[in-house]
Amino acid sequence: MTARPARLGLYIHWPYCARICPYCDFNVYKAAHAQPEALLDAMLADLALWRDRLGARTIHSVHFGGGTPSLMAPAAIAALLETADRLFGLAPGAEIGLEANPMEHERFAGIASAGVERLSLGVQALDDDSLKRLGRDHDARTGLAALEKAQALFRRVSLDLIYARETQTPESWRRELETALGFGTGHMSLYQLTIEPGTAFERKLKRGALTPPPDDAAADMYALTQEVCASAGLPSYEISNHARSEADQSVHNRLYWEGEDWIGIGPGAHSRVGAFAKDGRAGGAAHRRPELYIEGVKSGDGHERERLDADAEFIERLLMGIRLTEAGLDVERLAALTGLRPDADGLARMRAQELVLARGSTLVLTERGRAFADHVAETLIPDFDA
Protein backbone atom coordinates (compact mmCIF):
# COMPACT_ATOMS: atom_id res chain seq x y z
CA MET A 1 0.00 0.00 0.00
CA THR A 2 1.34 3.43 -0.95
CA ALA A 3 0.82 6.14 1.64
CA ARG A 4 -1.33 8.96 0.26
CA PRO A 5 -0.17 12.59 0.46
CA ALA A 6 -0.97 14.18 3.81
CA ARG A 7 -3.29 17.13 4.22
CA LEU A 8 -1.92 20.21 6.02
CA GLY A 9 -3.42 22.04 8.98
CA LEU A 10 -2.35 25.26 10.70
CA TYR A 11 -2.47 25.66 14.48
CA ILE A 12 -2.16 29.19 15.92
CA HIS A 13 -1.43 29.42 19.65
CA TRP A 14 -2.47 32.59 21.46
CA PRO A 15 -1.05 32.06 24.97
CA TYR A 16 -2.75 34.82 26.94
CA CYS A 17 -5.64 34.37 29.39
CA ALA A 18 -7.51 36.85 31.56
CA ARG A 19 -7.40 34.18 34.27
CA ILE A 20 -5.48 30.88 34.39
CA CYS A 21 -7.69 27.92 35.30
CA PRO A 22 -6.42 25.63 38.10
CA TYR A 23 -6.77 22.47 35.96
CA CYS A 24 -4.93 23.85 32.92
CA ASP A 25 -1.46 22.61 31.98
CA PHE A 26 -1.27 24.39 28.61
CA ASN A 27 1.35 27.00 27.75
CA VAL A 28 -0.52 30.05 29.05
CA TYR A 29 0.31 33.46 30.51
CA LYS A 30 -1.70 36.23 32.12
CA ALA A 31 -3.07 38.75 29.65
CA ALA A 32 -1.73 41.58 31.79
CA HIS A 33 1.73 40.68 30.46
CA ALA A 34 0.67 40.38 26.83
CA GLN A 35 2.67 41.73 23.90
CA PRO A 36 -0.10 41.45 21.29
CA GLU A 37 1.46 43.56 18.54
CA ALA A 38 4.91 42.01 18.83
CA LEU A 39 3.46 38.50 18.98
CA LEU A 40 1.26 39.08 15.94
CA ASP A 41 4.24 40.37 13.95
CA ALA A 42 6.25 37.29 14.96
CA MET A 43 3.47 34.89 13.96
CA LEU A 44 3.05 36.57 10.57
CA ALA A 45 6.81 36.30 10.03
CA ASP A 46 6.75 32.68 11.21
CA LEU A 47 4.18 31.84 8.53
CA ALA A 48 6.56 33.19 5.91
CA LEU A 49 9.40 31.07 7.32
CA TRP A 50 7.20 27.96 7.12
CA ARG A 51 6.35 28.75 3.52
CA ASP A 52 10.05 28.95 2.72
CA ARG A 53 10.64 25.54 4.35
CA LEU A 54 7.68 23.67 2.93
CA GLY A 55 7.10 25.20 -0.46
CA ALA A 56 3.64 25.07 -1.98
CA ARG A 57 1.14 23.34 0.32
CA THR A 58 -2.59 23.98 0.66
CA ILE A 59 -3.99 24.48 4.16
CA HIS A 60 -7.15 22.47 4.88
CA SER A 61 -7.89 23.76 8.38
CA VAL A 62 -6.88 26.56 10.70
CA HIS A 63 -7.38 26.38 14.45
CA PHE A 64 -6.82 29.22 16.94
CA GLY A 65 -6.10 27.72 20.37
CA GLY A 66 -4.58 28.86 23.59
CA GLY A 67 -4.75 30.39 26.00
CA THR A 68 -7.83 32.37 25.13
CA PRO A 69 -7.76 33.32 21.45
CA SER A 70 -11.15 35.03 21.78
CA LEU A 71 -9.11 37.82 23.45
CA MET A 72 -7.40 38.47 20.10
CA ALA A 73 -8.35 41.56 18.16
CA PRO A 74 -10.50 40.60 15.14
CA ALA A 75 -8.05 42.51 12.95
CA ALA A 76 -5.24 40.23 14.15
CA ILE A 77 -7.30 37.12 13.37
CA ALA A 78 -8.06 38.46 9.92
CA ALA A 79 -4.42 39.33 9.27
CA LEU A 80 -3.28 35.80 10.12
CA LEU A 81 -5.93 34.22 7.90
CA GLU A 82 -5.18 36.56 4.99
CA THR A 83 -1.45 35.87 5.28
CA ALA A 84 -1.97 32.10 5.47
CA ASP A 85 -4.15 32.26 2.36
CA ARG A 86 -1.64 34.42 0.48
CA LEU A 87 1.38 32.30 1.36
CA PHE A 88 -0.13 28.81 1.20
CA GLY A 89 -3.68 29.05 -0.04
CA LEU A 90 -6.69 27.92 1.96
CA ALA A 91 -8.56 24.96 0.48
CA PRO A 92 -12.13 25.69 -0.64
CA GLY A 93 -14.35 25.36 2.43
CA ALA A 94 -11.36 25.12 4.78
CA GLU A 95 -12.37 24.87 8.42
CA ILE A 96 -11.50 28.03 10.38
CA GLY A 97 -11.98 27.38 14.09
CA LEU A 98 -11.33 29.31 17.29
CA GLU A 99 -11.60 28.50 21.01
CA ALA A 100 -13.61 31.03 22.99
CA ASN A 101 -14.41 31.98 26.57
CA PRO A 102 -18.11 32.76 27.19
CA MET A 103 -17.05 36.02 28.82
CA GLU A 104 -15.94 37.30 25.40
CA HIS A 105 -19.42 36.93 23.89
CA GLU A 106 -19.50 40.64 22.99
CA ARG A 107 -16.53 39.96 20.70
CA PHE A 108 -18.16 37.09 18.81
CA ALA A 109 -19.53 39.22 15.97
CA GLY A 110 -16.08 40.68 15.25
CA ILE A 111 -14.50 37.23 15.40
CA ALA A 112 -17.05 35.92 12.89
CA SER A 113 -16.48 38.87 10.56
CA ALA A 114 -12.72 38.18 10.68
CA GLY A 115 -13.32 34.82 8.99
CA VAL A 116 -13.90 32.29 11.80
CA GLU A 117 -16.72 29.87 10.96
CA ARG A 118 -16.44 27.31 13.79
CA LEU A 119 -16.42 28.34 17.45
CA SER A 120 -15.43 26.01 20.30
CA LEU A 121 -17.06 27.45 23.40
CA GLY A 122 -15.45 26.58 26.74
CA VAL A 123 -18.51 26.58 28.98
CA GLN A 124 -17.01 23.65 31.00
CA ALA A 125 -19.92 23.29 33.45
CA LEU A 126 -23.58 24.23 33.87
CA ASP A 127 -23.39 24.47 37.63
CA ASP A 128 -22.30 27.71 39.30
CA ASP A 129 -20.52 26.06 42.23
CA SER A 130 -18.55 23.83 39.84
CA LEU A 131 -17.62 26.82 37.70
CA LYS A 132 -16.18 28.55 40.76
CA ARG A 133 -14.22 25.43 41.69
CA LEU A 134 -12.88 25.25 38.10
CA GLY A 135 -11.69 28.85 38.36
CA ARG A 136 -13.98 30.06 35.58
CA ASP A 137 -15.04 33.71 35.45
CA HIS A 138 -18.57 33.10 34.12
CA ASP A 139 -21.70 31.54 35.59
CA ALA A 140 -23.96 28.95 33.98
CA ARG A 141 -26.45 31.55 32.74
CA THR A 142 -23.69 33.50 30.98
CA GLY A 143 -22.34 30.29 29.45
CA LEU A 144 -25.70 29.34 27.96
CA ALA A 145 -26.36 32.88 26.73
CA ALA A 146 -22.97 32.83 25.00
CA LEU A 147 -23.90 29.48 23.42
CA GLU A 148 -27.10 30.91 21.99
CA LYS A 149 -25.22 33.93 20.64
CA ALA A 150 -22.53 31.72 19.09
CA GLN A 151 -25.14 29.56 17.37
CA ALA A 152 -26.67 32.68 15.83
CA LEU A 153 -23.33 33.95 14.49
CA PHE A 154 -21.25 30.92 13.48
CA ARG A 155 -21.96 28.21 10.95
CA ARG A 156 -20.71 25.52 13.35
CA VAL A 157 -20.41 25.53 17.14
CA SER A 158 -18.84 23.09 19.59
CA LEU A 159 -19.77 23.10 23.28
CA ASP A 160 -16.98 22.04 25.68
CA LEU A 161 -17.85 20.55 29.08
CA ILE A 162 -15.81 18.83 31.81
CA TYR A 163 -17.16 15.97 33.94
CA ALA A 164 -15.92 13.88 36.88
CA ARG A 165 -15.60 17.14 38.80
CA GLU A 166 -15.38 17.47 42.56
CA THR A 167 -18.81 16.88 44.23
CA GLN A 168 -20.34 15.80 40.90
CA THR A 169 -22.50 12.69 40.68
CA PRO A 170 -23.72 10.72 37.65
CA GLU A 171 -27.23 12.05 38.30
CA SER A 172 -26.14 15.69 38.30
CA TRP A 173 -24.02 15.08 35.18
CA ARG A 174 -27.04 13.62 33.41
CA ARG A 175 -29.01 16.79 34.14
CA GLU A 176 -26.22 18.98 32.76
CA LEU A 177 -25.92 16.86 29.63
CA GLU A 178 -29.65 16.95 28.98
CA THR A 179 -29.72 20.73 29.42
CA ALA A 180 -26.80 21.17 27.01
CA LEU A 181 -28.28 18.79 24.43
CA GLY A 182 -31.51 20.78 24.52
CA PHE A 183 -29.75 23.62 22.68
CA GLY A 184 -29.31 21.47 19.56
CA THR A 185 -25.57 22.13 19.21
CA GLY A 186 -23.97 20.09 16.43
CA HIS A 187 -20.79 19.18 18.29
CA MET A 188 -19.86 18.58 21.92
CA SER A 189 -16.41 17.95 23.41
CA LEU A 190 -16.91 16.20 26.76
CA TYR A 191 -13.72 15.70 28.75
CA GLN A 192 -13.14 13.78 31.95
CA LEU A 193 -11.27 15.96 34.42
CA THR A 194 -7.70 14.81 34.87
CA ILE A 195 -5.32 16.23 37.45
CA GLU A 196 -2.28 17.25 35.43
CA PRO A 197 1.24 17.61 36.88
CA GLY A 198 2.25 21.15 37.74
CA THR A 199 -1.29 22.52 37.94
CA ALA A 200 -2.97 24.24 40.88
CA PHE A 201 -5.34 21.27 41.12
CA GLU A 202 -2.40 18.91 41.60
CA ARG A 203 -1.13 21.06 44.45
CA LYS A 204 -4.61 21.07 46.04
CA LEU A 205 -4.86 17.30 45.65
CA LYS A 206 -1.49 16.76 47.36
CA ARG A 207 -2.51 18.81 50.39
CA GLY A 208 -5.92 17.12 50.63
CA ALA A 209 -7.93 20.16 49.55
CA LEU A 210 -9.35 18.51 46.42
CA THR A 211 -11.43 15.32 46.29
CA PRO A 212 -12.32 14.15 42.76
CA PRO A 213 -15.03 11.50 42.37
CA PRO A 214 -13.81 7.90 42.82
CA ASP A 215 -12.79 5.97 39.73
CA ASP A 216 -15.99 3.94 39.56
CA ALA A 217 -18.14 7.10 39.62
CA ALA A 218 -16.00 8.63 36.87
CA ALA A 219 -16.38 5.45 34.81
CA ASP A 220 -20.15 5.61 35.32
CA MET A 221 -20.14 9.19 34.07
CA TYR A 222 -18.20 8.19 30.97
CA ALA A 223 -20.68 5.41 30.20
CA LEU A 224 -23.56 7.78 30.88
CA THR A 225 -22.06 10.32 28.49
CA GLN A 226 -21.99 7.79 25.66
CA GLU A 227 -25.53 6.62 26.35
CA VAL A 228 -27.18 10.03 26.69
CA CYS A 229 -25.41 11.63 23.73
CA ALA A 230 -26.04 8.68 21.41
CA SER A 231 -29.72 8.70 22.34
CA ALA A 232 -29.87 12.42 21.54
CA GLY A 233 -28.29 11.93 18.10
CA LEU A 234 -24.72 12.91 19.02
CA PRO A 235 -22.73 9.65 19.01
CA SER A 236 -19.01 9.79 19.68
CA TYR A 237 -16.69 9.79 16.68
CA GLU A 238 -13.67 10.06 19.01
CA ILE A 239 -13.51 9.08 22.66
CA SER A 240 -14.30 12.58 23.98
CA ASN A 241 -15.97 14.15 20.94
CA HIS A 242 -19.56 13.84 19.74
CA ALA A 243 -21.19 15.12 16.55
CA ARG A 244 -24.63 15.07 14.94
CA SER A 245 -23.21 14.38 11.50
CA GLU A 246 -19.91 13.99 9.69
CA ALA A 247 -20.20 17.64 8.64
CA ASP A 248 -20.26 18.65 12.32
CA GLN A 249 -17.04 16.81 13.15
CA SER A 250 -13.84 18.78 13.72
CA VAL A 251 -11.72 18.72 10.56
CA HIS A 252 -8.69 20.08 12.39
CA ASN A 253 -8.77 17.58 15.24
CA ARG A 254 -9.18 14.74 12.77
CA LEU A 255 -5.92 15.88 11.17
CA TYR A 256 -4.23 15.13 14.50
CA TRP A 257 -5.99 11.83 15.14
CA GLU A 258 -5.42 10.58 11.58
CA GLY A 259 -1.73 11.53 11.58
CA GLU A 260 -1.87 14.20 8.89
CA ASP A 261 0.56 17.15 8.74
CA TRP A 262 0.23 20.38 10.66
CA ILE A 263 2.36 23.42 11.35
CA GLY A 264 2.13 25.38 14.58
CA ILE A 265 2.89 29.04 15.13
CA GLY A 266 2.84 30.96 18.38
CA PRO A 267 4.61 30.20 21.69
CA GLY A 268 4.80 26.47 22.44
CA ALA A 269 2.93 25.39 19.30
CA HIS A 270 3.87 21.93 18.01
CA SER A 271 4.31 20.79 14.40
CA ARG A 272 4.37 17.47 12.56
CA VAL A 273 5.28 17.60 8.90
CA GLY A 274 6.37 14.76 6.66
CA ALA A 275 8.18 17.03 4.21
CA PHE A 276 9.76 19.17 6.94
CA ALA A 277 13.23 17.68 6.45
CA LYS A 278 12.59 16.43 2.89
CA ASP A 279 13.31 12.82 3.87
CA GLY A 280 10.88 11.76 6.58
CA ARG A 281 8.45 12.86 9.24
CA ALA A 282 9.76 15.46 11.58
CA GLY A 283 8.40 17.64 14.31
CA GLY A 284 9.17 20.61 16.39
CA ALA A 285 7.92 22.95 19.07
CA ALA A 286 8.03 26.72 19.12
CA HIS A 287 9.82 28.35 22.05
CA ARG A 288 7.35 28.35 24.95
CA ARG A 289 7.92 31.81 26.38
CA PRO A 290 6.44 34.57 24.21
CA GLU A 291 9.52 36.78 24.40
CA LEU A 292 11.83 33.92 23.37
CA TYR A 293 9.51 32.98 20.52
CA ILE A 294 9.39 36.58 19.29
CA GLU A 295 13.16 36.94 19.40
CA GLY A 296 13.67 33.53 17.82
CA VAL A 297 11.48 34.36 14.83
CA LYS A 298 13.32 37.65 14.41
CA SER A 299 16.58 35.72 14.15
CA GLY A 300 15.08 33.38 11.56
CA ASP A 301 13.71 30.47 13.59
CA GLY A 302 11.51 30.35 16.70
CA HIS A 303 11.30 26.53 16.86
CA GLU A 304 13.21 23.61 18.33
CA ARG A 305 13.44 20.70 15.88
CA GLU A 306 13.18 16.97 16.36
CA ARG A 307 13.20 14.02 14.00
CA LEU A 308 10.80 11.17 14.66
CA ASP A 309 12.27 7.75 14.01
CA ALA A 310 9.95 4.96 12.87
CA ASP A 311 9.37 3.72 16.44
CA ALA A 312 8.34 7.15 17.74
CA GLU A 313 6.14 7.83 14.73
CA PHE A 314 4.45 4.43 15.11
CA ILE A 315 3.64 5.08 18.78
CA GLU A 316 2.30 8.55 18.10
CA ARG A 317 0.08 7.43 15.23
CA LEU A 318 -1.17 4.45 17.24
CA LEU A 319 -2.05 6.50 20.32
CA MET A 320 -3.95 9.05 18.25
CA GLY A 321 -5.58 6.83 15.65
CA ILE A 322 -7.03 4.25 18.02
CA ARG A 323 -9.18 6.99 19.60
CA LEU A 324 -11.42 7.29 16.52
CA THR A 325 -14.48 5.26 17.35
CA GLU A 326 -15.65 4.46 13.81
CA ALA A 327 -12.74 5.31 11.51
CA GLY A 328 -10.29 3.49 13.79
CA LEU A 329 -6.65 2.73 13.02
CA ASP A 330 -5.71 1.64 9.49
CA VAL A 331 -2.97 -0.92 10.09
CA GLU A 332 -1.94 -1.09 6.43
CA ARG A 333 -1.50 2.69 6.23
CA LEU A 334 0.44 2.61 9.50
CA ALA A 335 2.75 -0.06 8.07
CA ALA A 336 3.21 1.90 4.83
CA LEU A 337 4.23 5.00 6.80
CA THR A 338 6.44 3.41 9.47
CA GLY A 339 7.24 -0.14 8.36
CA LEU A 340 5.80 -1.41 11.65
CA ARG A 341 2.66 -3.24 12.78
CA PRO A 342 0.89 -3.69 16.13
CA ASP A 343 2.21 -6.43 18.40
CA ALA A 344 0.53 -9.68 17.29
CA ASP A 345 0.29 -11.22 20.77
CA GLY A 346 -1.00 -7.99 22.26
CA LEU A 347 -3.60 -7.67 19.53
CA ALA A 348 -4.74 -11.25 20.13
CA ARG A 349 -5.19 -10.52 23.86
CA MET A 350 -7.14 -7.32 23.20
CA ARG A 351 -9.42 -9.13 20.76
CA ALA A 352 -9.93 -12.02 23.17
CA GLN A 353 -10.91 -9.52 25.89
CA GLU A 354 -13.31 -7.87 23.41
CA LEU A 355 -11.61 -4.50 23.75
CA VAL A 356 -10.78 -4.16 20.04
CA LEU A 357 -12.07 -5.67 16.83
CA ALA A 358 -10.78 -5.81 13.25
CA ARG A 359 -12.72 -4.52 10.25
CA GLY A 360 -10.56 -5.55 7.35
CA SER A 361 -7.26 -3.71 7.82
CA THR A 362 -8.75 -1.35 10.43
CA LEU A 363 -8.67 -1.77 14.20
CA VAL A 364 -11.60 -0.27 16.11
CA LEU A 365 -12.16 -0.08 19.85
CA THR A 366 -15.30 -1.80 21.09
CA GLU A 367 -17.74 0.17 23.21
CA ARG A 368 -16.12 -1.36 26.31
CA GLY A 369 -12.63 -0.82 24.88
CA ARG A 370 -13.11 2.93 24.62
CA ALA A 371 -12.93 3.18 28.39
CA PHE A 372 -9.49 1.49 28.26
CA ALA A 373 -8.07 3.19 25.16
CA ASP A 374 -4.67 3.98 26.67
CA HIS A 375 -4.26 0.41 27.95
CA VAL A 376 -5.18 -1.00 24.54
CA ALA A 377 -2.72 1.28 22.76
CA GLU A 378 0.12 0.40 25.14
CA THR A 379 -0.57 -3.31 24.66
CA LEU A 380 -0.40 -2.96 20.88
CA ILE A 381 3.05 -1.35 20.92
CA PRO A 382 5.61 -3.99 19.83
CA ASP A 383 8.94 -4.63 21.53
CA PHE A 384 11.16 -2.60 19.22
CA ASP A 385 14.33 -4.27 20.57
CA ALA A 386 13.14 -7.82 19.94
Salt bridges, closest charged atoms under 4 A:
ASP46 OD2 - HIS303 NE2 2.81
GLU95 OE1 - ARG118 NE 3.93
GLU95 OE1 - ARG156 NH2 2.42
GLU99 OE2 - HIS63 NE2 2.78
GLU106 OE2 - HIS105 ND1 3.35
GLU106 OE1 - LYS149 NZ 3.57
GLU117 OE1 - ARG155 NH2 2.88
GLU117 OE2 - ARG156 NH2 3.30
ASP129 OD2 - ARG133 NE 2.83
GLU166 OE1 - ARG133 NH1 2.88
GLU176 OE2 - ARG165 NH2 2.55
GLU178 OE2 - ARG174 NH1 3.82
GLU202 OE2 - LYS206 NZ 3.70
GLU227 OE2 - ARG174 NH2 3.71
GLU238 OE2 - ARG323 NE 2.45
GLU258 OE1 - ARG7 NH2 3.54
GLU258 OE2 - ARG254 NH2 2.66
GLU260 OE2 - ARG4 NH2 2.71
GLU260 OE2 - ARG7 NE 3.82
GLU260 OE1 - ARG333 NH2 3.99
ASP261 OD2 - ARG57 NH2 3.23
ASP261 OD1 - ARG281 NH1 2.86
ASP279 OD1 - ARG307 NH2 3.59
GLU291 OE2 - ARG289 NE 2.77
GLU295 OE2 - LYS298 NZ 3.57
ASP301 OD1 - ARG53 NH2 3.32
ASP301 OD2 - ARG305 NH2 2.61
GLU304 OE2 - HIS287 ND1 3.71
GLU306 OE2 - ARG272 NH2 3.52
GLU313 OE2 - ARG317 NE 2.88
GLU316 OE2 - ARG272 NE 2.87
GLU326 OE1 - ARG359 NH1 3.27
GLU332 OE2 - ARG341 NH1 3.00
